[in-house]
Amino acid sequence: MKNIYLLKSCNEWKEHSSSKVILATSDKQALAVATAGEILLGNMEYKGLCNDAGYFQFADDVKNGLNYEDNLKYGYIEEVDCLSKEDTEELRVRYDTAIDAFEHNEIEVDDQDDEEM
């Protein structure tokens, strides 16, 4: 499986309901460029800085190989799996394993809750 990075905008509290996808890419360099652009435009803050000051701090950290993802405000990066045709066999094995686990394990149901209603 291949990783896809989603650059998302959000509110100050990073609430999921406020998020909006800005970019989806598998290229970390493209992710950094798009993030830098959002900081430069003032749409996101980096280490409490925005526009030019935030951009230069961000660029310096990227150049030095520092993790920048935790220092974003009004945005965040989410990593998700991207499935391809080559992944279908692996998924089939996972599916069969999950089905097998459910078939061989009895799930206990607590009938006491139903009686109280």
The first five atom37 places (N, CA, C, CB, O) and aatype in JSON, in Angstrom:
{
  "aatype": [12, 11, 2, 9, 18, 10, 10, 11, 15, 4, 2, 6, 17, 11, 6, 8, 15, 15, 15, 11, 19, 9, 10, 0, 16, 15, 3, 11, 5, 0, 10, 0, 19, 0, 16, 0, 7, 6, 9, 10, 10, 7, 2, 12, 6, 18, 11, 7, 10, 4, 2, 3, 0, 7, 18, 13, 5, 13, 0, 3, 3, 19, 11, 2, 7, 10, 2, 18, 6, 3, 2, 10, 11, 18, 7, 18, 9, 6, 6, 19, 3, 4, 10, 15, 11, 6, 3, 16, 6, 6, 10, 1, 19, 1, 18, 3, 16, 0, 9, 3, 0, 13, 6, 8, 2, 6, 9, 6, 19, 3, 3, 5, 3, 3, 6, 6, 12],
  "atom_mask": [
    [1, 1, 1, 1, 1],
    [1, 1, 1, 1, 1],
    [1, 1, 1, 1, 1],
    [1, 1, 1, 1, 1],
    [1, 1, 1, 1, 1],
    [1, 1, 1, 1, 1],
    [1, 1, 1, 1, 1],
    [1, 1, 1, 1, 1],
    [1, 1, 1, 1, 1],
    [1, 1, 1, 1, 1],
    [1, 1, 1, 1, 1],
    [1, 1, 1, 1, 1],
    [1, 1, 1, 1, 1],
    [1, 1, 1, 1, 1],
    [1, 1, 1, 1, 1],
    [1, 1, 1, 1, 1],
    [1, 1, 1, 1, 1],
    [1, 1, 1, 1, 1],
    [1, 1, 1, 1, 1],
    [1, 1, 1, 1, 1],
    [1, 1, 1, 1, 1],
    [1, 1, 1, 1, 1],
    [1, 1, 1, 1, 1],
    [1, 1, 1, 1, 1],
    [1, 1, 1, 1, 1],
    [1, 1, 1, 1, 1],
    [1, 1, 1, 1, 1],
    [1, 1, 1, 1, 1],
    [1, 1, 1, 1, 1],
    [1, 1, 1, 1, 1],
    [1, 1, 1, 1, 1],
    [1, 1, 1, 1, 1],
    [1, 1, 1, 1, 1],
    [1, 1, 1, 1, 1],
    [1, 1, 1, 1, 1],
    [1, 1, 1, 1, 1],
    [1, 1, 1, 0, 1],
    [1, 1, 1, 1, 1],
    [1, 1, 1, 1, 1],
    [1, 1, 1, 1, 1],
    [1, 1, 1, 1, 1],
    [1, 1, 1, 0, 1],
    [1, 1, 1, 1, 1],
    [1, 1, 1, 1, 1],
    [1, 1, 1, 1, 1],
    [1, 1, 1, 1, 1],
    [1, 1, 1, 1, 1],
    [1, 1, 1, 0, 1],
    [1, 1, 1, 1, 1],
    [1, 1, 1, 1, 1],
    [1, 1, 1, 1, 1],
    [1, 1, 1, 1, 1],
    [1, 1, 1, 1, 1],
    [1, 1, 1, 0, 1],
    [1, 1, 1, 1, 1],
    [1, 1, 1, 1, 1],
    [1, 1, 1, 1, 1],
    [1, 1, 1, 1, 1],
    [1, 1, 1, 1, 1],
    [1, 1, 1, 1, 1],
    [1, 1, 1, 1, 1],
    [1, 1, 1, 1, 1],
    [1, 1, 1, 1, 1],
    [1, 1, 1, 1, 1],
    [1, 1, 1, 0, 1],
    [1, 1, 1, 1, 1],
    [1, 1, 1, 1, 1],
    [1, 1, 1, 1, 1],
    [1, 1, 1, 1, 1],
    [1, 1, 1, 1, 1],
    [1, 1, 1, 1, 1],
    [1, 1, 1, 1, 1],
    [1, 1, 1, 1, 1],
    [1, 1, 1, 1, 1],
    [1, 1, 1, 0, 1],
    [1, 1, 1, 1, 1],
    [1, 1, 1, 1, 1],
    [1, 1, 1, 1, 1],
    [1, 1, 1, 1, 1],
    [1, 1, 1, 1, 1],
    [1, 1, 1, 1, 1],
    [1, 1, 1, 1, 1],
    [1, 1, 1, 1, 1],
    [1, 1, 1, 1, 1],
    [1, 1, 1, 1, 1],
    [1, 1, 1, 1, 1],
    [1, 1, 1, 1, 1],
    [1, 1, 1, 1, 1],
    [1, 1, 1, 1, 1],
    [1, 1, 1, 1, 1],
    [1, 1, 1, 1, 1],
    [1, 1, 1, 1, 1],
    [1, 1, 1, 1, 1],
    [1, 1, 1, 1, 1],
    [1, 1, 1, 1, 1],
    [1, 1, 1, 1, 1],
    [1, 1, 1, 1, 1],
    [1, 1, 1, 1, 1],
    [1, 1, 1, 1, 1],
    [1, 1, 1, 1, 1],
    [1, 1, 1, 1, 1],
    [1, 1, 1, 1, 1],
    [1, 1, 1, 1, 1],
    [1, 1, 1, 1, 1],
    [1, 1, 1, 1, 1],
    [1, 1, 1, 1, 1],
    [1, 1, 1, 1, 1],
    [1, 1, 1, 1, 1],
    [1, 1, 1, 1, 1],
    [1, 1, 1, 1, 1],
    [1, 1, 1, 1, 1],
    [1, 1, 1, 1, 1],
    [1, 1, 1, 1, 1],
    [1, 1, 1, 1, 1],
    [1, 1, 1, 1, 1],
    [1, 1, 1, 1, 1],
    [1, 1, 1, 1, 1]
  ],
  "atom_positions": [
    [[0.83, -1.18, 0.0], [0.0, 0.0, 0.0], [0.88, 1.25, 0.0], [-0.95, -0.01, 1.2], [1.95, 1.28, 0.61]],
    [[0.41, 2.23, -0.68], [1.13, 3.48, -0.81], [0.51, 4.51, 0.13], [1.11, 3.98, -2.27], [-0.71, 4.53, 0.32]],
    [[1.33, 5.36, 0.71], [0.82, 6.41, 1.6], [0.45, 7.65, 0.8], [1.84, 6.76, 2.68], [1.16, 8.06, -0.12]],
    [[-0.66, 8.23, 1.17], [-1.1, 9.5, 0.61], [-1.15, 10.49, 1.77], [-2.51, 9.37, -0.12], [-1.65, 10.18, 2.85]],
    [[-0.63, 11.68, 1.54], [-0.64, 12.72, 2.55], [-1.7, 13.74, 2.18], [0.77, 13.39, 2.68], [-1.74, 14.24, 1.06]],
    [[-2.56, 14.04, 3.14], [-3.61, 15.02, 2.94], [-3.25, 16.27, 3.74], [-5.01, 14.46, 3.36], [-3.1, 16.21, 4.96]],
    [[-3.12, 17.39, 3.07], [-2.93, 18.67, 3.74], [-4.32, 19.25, 3.91], [-1.98, 19.64, 2.92], [-5.04, 19.47, 2.94]],
    [[-4.69, 19.51, 5.16], [-6.03, 19.99, 5.45], [-5.99, 21.31, 6.21], [-6.81, 18.95, 6.25], [-5.12, 21.53, 7.05]],
    [[-6.92, 22.17, 5.88], [-7.11, 23.38, 6.67], [-8.12, 23.05, 7.76], [-7.58, 24.59, 5.78], [-8.91, 22.12, 7.62]],
    [[-8.1, 23.82, 8.85], [-9.03, 23.58, 9.94], [-9.1, 24.79, 10.85], [-8.63, 22.33, 10.73], [-8.4, 25.78, 10.64]],
    [[-9.94, 24.7, 11.87], [-10.0, 25.78, 12.84], [-8.87, 25.62, 13.87], [-11.38, 25.8, 13.54], [-8.06, 24.69, 13.78]],
    [[-8.83, 26.51, 14.81], [-7.76, 26.53, 15.81], [-7.66, 25.23, 16.61], [-7.95, 27.68, 16.75], [-6.57, 24.85, 17.03]],
    [[-8.8, 24.56, 16.83], [-8.84, 23.36, 17.65], [-8.71, 22.08, 16.83], [-10.13, 23.33, 18.43], [-8.83, 20.98, 17.37]],
    [[-8.47, 22.22, 15.54], [-8.29, 21.08, 14.63], [-9.48, 20.13, 14.65], [-7.02, 20.32, 14.98], [-9.32, 18.92, 14.56]],
    [[-10.67, 20.71, 14.78], [-11.88, 19.89, 14.79], [-12.11, 19.31, 13.4], [-13.1, 20.73, 15.24], [-11.98, 19.99, 12.38]],
    [[-12.45, 18.02, 13.38], [-12.65, 17.32, 12.12], [-13.75, 17.99, 11.29], [-13.01, 15.85, 12.37], [-13.65, 18.05, 10.06]],
    [[-14.78, 18.47, 11.94], [-15.89, 19.08, 11.21], [-15.48, 20.37, 10.49], [-17.03, 19.37, 12.16], [-16.17, 20.82, 9.58]],
    [[-14.36, 20.97, 10.92], [-13.91, 22.21, 10.28], [-12.88, 21.96, 9.18], [-13.33, 23.13, 11.32], [-12.45, 22.9, 8.51]],
    [[-12.48, 20.7, 8.99], [-11.38, 20.43, 8.06], [-11.82, 20.42, 6.6], [-10.75, 19.1, 8.4], [-12.95, 20.07, 6.26]],
    [[-10.89, 20.83, 5.76], [-11.11, 20.87, 4.32], [-9.81, 20.45, 3.64], [-11.58, 22.31, 3.84], [-8.75, 20.97, 3.97]],
    [[-9.89, 19.52, 2.7], [-8.69, 19.04, 2.01], [-8.19, 20.11, 1.05], [-8.98, 17.72, 1.26], [-8.94, 20.62, 0.22]],
    [[-6.92, 20.44, 1.18], [-6.27, 21.39, 0.29], [-5.46, 20.66, -0.77], [-5.37, 22.36, 1.09], [-5.42, 21.06, -1.93]],
    [[-4.81, 19.55, -0.36], [-3.94, 18.81, -1.26], [-3.9, 17.35, -0.86], [-2.51, 19.4, -1.27], [-3.91, 17.03, 0.33]],
    [[-3.86, 16.47, -1.83], [-3.63, 15.04, -1.62], [-2.46, 14.65, -2.51], [-4.91, 14.18, -1.93], [-2.51, 14.85, -3.72]],
    [[-1.41, 14.1, -1.91], [-0.22, 13.75, -2.68], [0.52, 12.6, -2.01], [0.7, 14.96, -2.84], [0.39, 12.38, -0.81]],
    [[1.3, 11.89, -2.8], [2.19, 10.87, -2.24], [3.62, 11.39, -2.17], [2.13, 9.58, -3.09], [4.52, 10.7, -1.71]],
    [[3.83, 12.6, -2.62], [5.15, 13.22, -2.7], [5.36, 14.17, -1.51], [5.31, 13.99, -4.03], [4.68, 15.19, -1.4]],
    [[6.31, 13.82, -0.62], [6.57, 14.64, 0.56], [7.06, 16.04, 0.19], [7.59, 13.96, 1.46], [6.78, 17.0, 0.9]],
    [[7.78, 16.16, -0.91], [8.26, 17.48, -1.33], [7.09, 18.36, -1.77], [9.29, 17.34, -2.47], [7.04, 19.54, -1.42]],
    [[6.16, 17.8, -2.52], [4.97, 18.56, -2.92], [4.16, 18.97, -1.7], [4.1, 17.73, -3.89], [3.6, 20.06, -1.66]],
    [[4.1, 18.09, -0.71], [3.39, 18.4, 0.53], [4.04, 19.59, 1.23], [3.39, 17.18, 1.47], [3.34, 20.5, 1.69]],
    [[5.36, 19.59, 1.31], [6.08, 20.7, 1.95], [5.88, 22.0, 1.18], [7.58, 20.38, 2.05], [5.69, 23.06, 1.79]],
    [[5.9, 21.94, -0.14], [5.72, 23.15, -0.96], [4.31, 23.72, -0.75], [5.95, 22.84, -2.46], [4.15, 24.93, -0.59]],
    [[3.3, 22.86, -0.76], [1.92, 23.32, -0.56], [1.73, 23.89, 0.85], [0.93, 22.17, -0.81], [1.05, 24.9, 1.02]],
    [[2.33, 23.25, 1.83], [2.24, 23.74, 3.21], [2.9, 25.1, 3.33], [2.89, 22.74, 4.18], [2.36, 26.01, 3.96]],
    [[4.07, 25.25, 2.72], [4.77, 26.53, 2.73], [3.91, 27.62, 2.09], [6.12, 26.41, 1.98], [3.86, 28.74, 2.59]],
    [[3.24, 27.29, 1.01], [2.37, 28.25, 0.34], [1.22, 28.7, 1.23], [0.0, 0.0, 0.0], [0.88, 29.88, 1.25]],
    [[0.63, 27.76, 1.95], [-0.47, 28.11, 2.85], [0.02, 29.03, 3.98], [-1.1, 26.84, 3.45], [-0.69, 29.95, 4.39]],
    [[1.21, 28.77, 4.47], [1.79, 29.63, 5.52], [2.09, 31.01, 4.96], [3.09, 29.0, 6.1], [1.76, 32.02, 5.58]],
    [[2.69, 31.05, 3.8], [3.05, 32.32, 3.16], [1.81, 33.17, 2.88], [3.82, 32.05, 1.86], [1.85, 34.39, 3.02]],
    [[0.72, 32.53, 2.49], [-0.52, 33.24, 2.21], [-1.26, 33.68, 3.48], [-1.43, 32.36, 1.38], [-2.21, 34.47, 3.42]],
    [[-0.82, 33.18, 4.63], [-1.47, 33.53, 5.89], [-2.65, 32.64, 6.24], [0.0, 0.0, 0.0], [-3.38, 32.93, 7.19]],
    [[-2.84, 31.55, 5.5], [-3.94, 30.63, 5.79], [-3.62, 29.69, 6.95], [-4.26, 29.81, 4.55], [-4.52, 29.17, 7.6]],
    [[-2.33, 29.49, 7.21], [-1.88, 28.65, 8.32], [-0.76, 29.39, 9.04], [-1.39, 27.25, 7.82], [-0.1, 30.26, 8.48]],
    [[-0.57, 29.0, 10.29], [0.55, 29.52, 11.06], [1.53, 28.4, 11.3], [0.07, 30.15, 12.41], [1.16, 27.22, 11.36]],
    [[2.79, 28.77, 11.44], [3.82, 27.8, 11.76], [4.59, 28.33, 12.96], [4.78, 27.55, 10.53], [5.19, 29.41, 12.91]],
    [[4.56, 27.57, 14.05], [5.19, 27.97, 15.31], [4.71, 29.35, 15.74], [6.71, 27.95, 15.17], [5.48, 30.15, 16.27]],
    [[3.42, 29.62, 15.51], [2.83, 30.89, 15.92], [3.11, 32.04, 14.98], [0.0, 0.0, 0.0], [2.74, 33.18, 15.26]],
    [[3.76, 31.76, 13.87], [4.11, 32.79, 12.89], [3.36, 32.54, 11.59], [5.64, 32.83, 12.63], [3.06, 31.39, 11.25]],
    [[3.06, 33.59, 10.87], [2.42, 33.42, 9.56], [3.08, 34.34, 8.55], [0.9, 33.69, 9.65], [3.98, 35.11, 8.87]],
    [[2.62, 34.25, 7.35], [3.15, 35.02, 6.22], [4.67, 34.81, 6.12], [2.82, 36.52, 6.38], [5.14, 33.69, 6.28]],
    [[5.43, 35.87, 5.85], [6.86, 35.74, 5.6], [7.61, 35.11, 6.77], [7.46, 37.08, 5.3], [8.44, 34.21, 6.57]],
    [[7.34, 35.56, 8.0], [8.06, 35.06, 9.17], [7.82, 33.56, 9.35], [7.63, 35.82, 10.44], [8.76, 32.8, 9.6]],
    [[6.57, 33.12, 9.22], [6.25, 31.7, 9.34], [6.87, 30.89, 8.21], [0.0, 0.0, 0.0], [7.38, 29.79, 8.42]],
    [[6.82, 31.46, 7.02], [7.39, 30.78, 5.85], [8.89, 30.54, 6.03], [7.14, 31.6, 4.57], [9.37, 29.43, 5.8]],
    [[9.62, 31.56, 6.44], [11.08, 31.41, 6.59], [11.43, 30.44, 7.71], [11.72, 32.77, 6.87], [12.39, 29.68, 7.58]],
    [[10.67, 30.44, 8.79], [10.9, 29.47, 9.87], [10.6, 28.06, 9.39], [10.04, 29.81, 11.11], [11.35, 27.12, 9.67]],
    [[9.5, 27.91, 8.66], [9.13, 26.62, 8.1], [10.21, 26.12, 7.13], [7.78, 26.71, 7.38], [10.65, 24.97, 7.23]],
    [[10.63, 26.97, 6.2], [11.65, 26.58, 5.22], [12.94, 26.16, 5.9], [11.92, 27.73, 4.26], [13.59, 25.21, 5.48]],
    [[13.32, 26.87, 6.96], [14.54, 26.54, 7.69], [14.41, 25.17, 8.36], [14.84, 27.62, 8.74], [15.36, 24.38, 8.33]],
    [[13.26, 24.89, 8.96], [13.05, 23.6, 9.61], [13.03, 22.46, 8.6], [11.75, 23.62, 10.41], [13.58, 21.39, 8.85]],
    [[12.39, 22.67, 7.45], [12.36, 21.64, 6.42], [13.78, 21.37, 5.91], [11.43, 22.07, 5.24], [14.18, 20.22, 5.74]],
    [[14.53, 22.45, 5.69], [15.91, 22.32, 5.22], [16.77, 21.52, 6.21], [16.53, 23.71, 4.99], [17.66, 20.77, 5.8]],
    [[16.49, 21.69, 7.5], [17.25, 20.99, 8.54], [16.68, 19.63, 8.88], [17.3, 21.83, 9.78], [17.15, 18.96, 9.8]],
    [[15.65, 19.2, 8.13], [15.08, 17.86, 8.32], [14.23, 17.71, 9.57], [0.0, 0.0, 0.0], [14.02, 16.59, 10.03]],
    [[13.73, 18.81, 10.11], [12.9, 18.74, 11.31], [11.45, 18.4, 10.96], [12.97, 20.06, 12.08], [10.97, 18.75, 9.88]],
    [[10.78, 17.74, 11.88], [9.38, 17.42, 11.7], [8.57, 18.69, 11.85], [8.91, 16.32, 12.71], [8.61, 19.33, 12.9]],
    [[7.84, 19.06, 10.84], [7.09, 20.31, 10.87], [5.6, 20.11, 11.13], [7.28, 21.04, 9.57], [4.88, 21.07, 11.41]],
    [[5.13, 18.89, 11.03], [3.69, 18.63, 11.08], [3.04, 19.05, 12.39], [3.44, 17.17, 10.85], [1.89, 19.5, 12.38]],
    [[3.73, 18.92, 13.5], [3.14, 19.24, 14.8], [3.13, 20.74, 15.1], [3.9, 18.53, 15.89], [2.55, 21.16, 16.1]],
    [[3.75, 21.54, 14.25], [3.86, 22.98, 14.5], [2.91, 23.82, 13.66], [5.25, 23.42, 14.25], [3.04, 25.04, 13.61]],
    [[1.96, 23.17, 13.0], [1.0, 23.9, 12.18], [-0.22, 24.3, 12.99], [0.58, 23.05, 10.98], [-0.7, 23.55, 13.83]],
    [[-0.7, 25.49, 12.73], [-1.96, 25.95, 13.33], [-2.86, 26.34, 12.17], [-1.73, 27.16, 14.33], [-2.4, 26.91, 11.18]],
    [[-4.13, 26.04, 12.28], [-5.14, 26.23, 11.24], [-4.92, 25.28, 10.07], [-5.12, 27.69, 10.75], [-5.38, 25.52, 8.95]],
    [[-4.2, 24.19, 10.35], [-3.99, 23.16, 9.34], [-3.31, 21.95, 9.96], [0.0, 0.0, 0.0], [-2.72, 22.04, 11.04]],
    [[-3.41, 20.83, 9.28], [-2.73, 19.62, 9.73], [-2.56, 18.67, 8.55], [-3.52, 18.93, 10.88], [-3.14, 18.86, 7.48]],
    [[-1.74, 17.65, 8.77], [-1.45, 16.67, 7.73], [-1.95, 15.32, 8.21], [0.07, 16.62, 7.39], [-1.65, 14.89, 9.33]],
    [[-2.71, 14.66, 7.37], [-3.23, 13.33, 7.67], [-2.63, 12.36, 6.66], [-4.8, 13.31, 7.62], [-2.56, 12.64, 5.47]],
    [[-2.2, 11.22, 7.16], [-1.62, 10.19, 6.29], [-2.63, 9.06, 6.16], [-0.26, 9.66, 6.86], [-3.12, 8.53, 7.16]],
    [[-2.94, 8.68, 4.92], [-3.89, 7.61, 4.66], [-3.28, 6.63, 3.67], [-5.23, 8.18, 4.11], [-2.33, 6.95, 2.96]],
    [[-3.82, 5.42, 3.64], [-3.37, 4.41, 2.7], [-4.1, 4.56, 1.37], [-3.59, 3.0, 3.27], [-5.29, 4.85, 1.34]],
    [[-3.38, 4.37, 0.3], [-3.97, 4.37, -1.02], [-3.86, 2.94, -1.56], [-3.26, 5.4, -1.97], [-2.76, 2.39, -1.67]],
    [[-4.98, 2.36, -1.89], [-5.0, 0.99, -2.38], [-4.82, 0.95, -3.89], [-6.3, 0.29, -1.97], [-5.34, 1.8, -4.62]],
    [[-4.1, -0.04, -4.33], [-3.91, -0.24, -5.77], [-4.35, -1.65, -6.13], [-2.43, 0.02, -6.18], [-4.7, -2.44, -5.25]],
    [[-4.32, -1.96, -7.4], [-4.68, -3.31, -7.84], [-3.77, -4.36, -7.21], [-4.61, -3.41, -9.36], [-4.21, -5.47, -6.92]],
    [[-2.52, -3.99, -7.0], [-1.57, -4.94, -6.42], [-1.92, -5.28, -4.97], [-0.16, -4.37, -6.5], [-1.48, -6.31, -4.45]],
    [[-2.68, -4.43, -4.33], [-3.04, -4.64, -2.93], [-4.24, -5.57, -2.75], [-3.33, -3.33, -2.28], [-4.55, -5.94, -1.62]],
    [[-4.9, -5.95, -3.82], [-6.13, -6.72, -3.69], [-5.92, -8.07, -3.02], [-6.75, -6.92, -5.05], [-6.77, -8.51, -2.25]],
    [[-4.82, -8.74, -3.31], [-4.57, -10.04, -2.68], [-4.37, -9.87, -1.18], [-3.34, -10.73, -3.32], [-4.89, -10.66, -0.39]],
    [[-3.62, -8.86, -0.78], [-3.42, -8.6, 0.65], [-4.75, -8.3, 1.33], [-2.43, -7.44, 0.86], [-5.0, -8.78, 2.44]],
    [[-5.6, -7.52, 0.67], [-6.9, -7.21, 1.24], [-7.79, -8.45, 1.34], [-7.6, -6.14, 0.4], [-8.54, -8.61, 2.3]],
    [[-7.7, -9.31, 0.35], [-8.48, -10.55, 0.37], [-8.07, -11.41, 1.56], [-8.3, -11.33, -0.96], [-8.92, -11.99, 2.23]],
    [[-6.78, -11.5, 1.83], [-6.29, -12.27, 2.98], [-6.78, -11.65, 4.28], [-4.74, -12.35, 2.96], [-7.22, -12.36, 5.18]],
    [[-6.7, -10.32, 4.39], [-7.18, -9.64, 5.6], [-8.68, -9.88, 5.81], [-6.9, -8.13, 5.52], [-9.12, -10.13, 6.93]],
    [[-9.45, -9.79, 4.73], [-10.9, -10.01, 4.79], [-11.2, -11.43, 5.25], [-11.55, -9.73, 3.42], [-12.02, -11.64, 6.15]],
    [[-10.54, -12.4, 4.63], [-10.78, -13.8, 4.99], [-10.4, -14.07, 6.44], [-9.99, -14.74, 4.06], [-11.1, -14.81, 7.14]],
    [[-9.32, -13.47, 6.91], [-8.89, -13.64, 8.3], [-9.92, -13.05, 9.25], [-7.52, -12.98, 8.52], [-10.23, -13.65, 10.28]],
    [[-10.45, -11.88, 8.91], [-11.45, -11.23, 9.76], [-12.73, -12.06, 9.81], [-11.75, -9.81, 9.26], [-13.31, -12.25, 10.88]],
    [[-13.18, -12.54, 8.65], [-14.4, -13.36, 8.59], [-14.2, -14.64, 9.4], [-14.76, -13.7, 7.12], [-15.09, -15.05, 10.15]],
    [[-13.04, -15.25, 9.25], [-12.75, -16.48, 9.98], [-12.77, -16.23, 11.49], [-11.38, -17.04, 9.56], [-13.28, -17.06, 12.25]],
    [[-12.23, -15.11, 11.92], [-12.21, -14.79, 13.35], [-13.63, -14.62, 13.89], [-11.4, -13.51, 13.6], [-13.92, -15.07, 15.0]],
    [[-14.51, -14.0, 13.12], [-15.89, -13.81, 13.57], [-16.65, -15.13, 13.6], [-16.6, -12.8, 12.66], [-17.48, -15.35, 14.49]],
    [[-16.39, -16.0, 12.65], [-17.12, -17.26, 12.58], [-16.74, -18.19, 13.73], [-16.86, -17.95, 11.26], [-17.57, -18.98, 14.17]],
    [[-15.51, -18.11, 14.21], [-15.04, -19.02, 15.24], [-15.14, -18.45, 16.65], [-13.62, -19.4, 14.96], [-14.85, -19.16, 17.61]],
    [[-15.52, -17.24, 16.78], [-15.67, -16.63, 18.1], [-17.12, -16.23, 18.31], [-14.74, -15.4, 18.26], [-17.69, -15.47, 17.53]],
    [[-17.7, -16.77, 19.35], [-19.07, -16.41, 19.66], [-19.08, -15.06, 20.35], [-19.76, -17.49, 20.54], [-18.27, -14.8, 21.24]],
    [[-19.97, -14.23, 19.94], [-20.11, -12.92, 20.55], [-21.2, -13.02, 21.59], [-20.43, -11.82, 19.48], [-22.34, -13.41, 21.3]],
    [[-20.84, -12.66, 22.82], [-21.81, -12.74, 23.91], [-22.67, -11.48, 23.9], [-21.09, -12.91, 25.28], [-22.18, -10.36, 23.79]],
    [[-23.97, -11.7, 24.02], [-24.92, -10.6, 24.05], [-25.51, -10.55, 25.44], [-26.03, -10.75, 22.96], [-25.95, -11.57, 25.98]],
    [[-25.51, -9.37, 26.02], [-26.05, -9.19, 27.36], [-27.54, -8.91, 27.24], [-25.31, -8.04, 28.12], [-27.94, -7.79, 26.91]],
    [[-28.39, -9.94, 27.5], [-29.84, -9.8, 27.39], [-30.42, -9.01, 28.56], [-30.49, -11.18, 27.31], [-31.58, -8.6, 28.49]],
    [[-29.66, -8.8, 29.6], [-30.16, -8.11, 30.78], [-30.58, -6.67, 30.43], [-29.08, -8.1, 31.9], [-31.58, -6.17, 30.95]],
    [[-29.82, -6.01, 29.56], [-30.15, -4.64, 29.17], [-31.49, -4.59, 28.46], [-29.06, -4.07, 28.26], [-32.25, -3.63, 28.64]],
    [[-31.81, -5.61, 27.64], [-33.07, -5.65, 26.91], [-34.26, -5.79, 27.88], [-33.06, -6.8, 25.89], [-35.33, -5.22, 27.63]],
    [[-34.08, -6.54, 28.96], [-35.15, -6.76, 29.91], [-35.5, -5.49, 30.68], [-34.77, -7.85, 30.86], [-36.65, -5.3, 31.08]],
    [[-34.51, -4.63, 30.88], [-34.73, -3.41, 31.67], [-35.5, -2.37, 30.88], [-33.4, -2.83, 32.13], [-36.1, -1.48, 31.48]],
    [[-35.51, -2.46, 29.55], [-36.16, -1.44, 28.73], [-37.62, -1.59, 28.7], [-35.65, -1.47, 27.36], [-38.31, -0.8, 28.05]]
  ]
}
